[in-house]
Amino acid sequence: MGKAKKRSFHLGINQNFSTLTREDAVKETVSMLKKGNEEADNLITLFGLSAEELLEGGASYEEVKSRKGILK
């Protein structure tokens, strides 16, 4: 196994999420937004979440509006 593949493999082992559905991603993103965690942006771009999904998931309008540059 090459260095890059080994690094990627170990990175996957140490991540917080083993499998994440789209619904779980929305819930986790909303909770991260409420806490002010900047990692929420990573989940938004990874799953291509829309503003409508986040608003239906319970995020406030201000939280969603502040991320308008990365939302679909």
HELIX and SHEET records of a PDB file:
HELIX    1   1 LYS A    3  ASN A   14  1                                  12    
HELIX    2   2 ARG A   22  LYS A   35  1                                  14    
HELIX    3   3 ALA A   40  PHE A   47  1                                   8    
HELIX    4   4 ALA A   51  GLY A   57  1                                   7    
HELIX    5   5 TYR A   61  LYS A   65  1                                   5    
END                                                                             
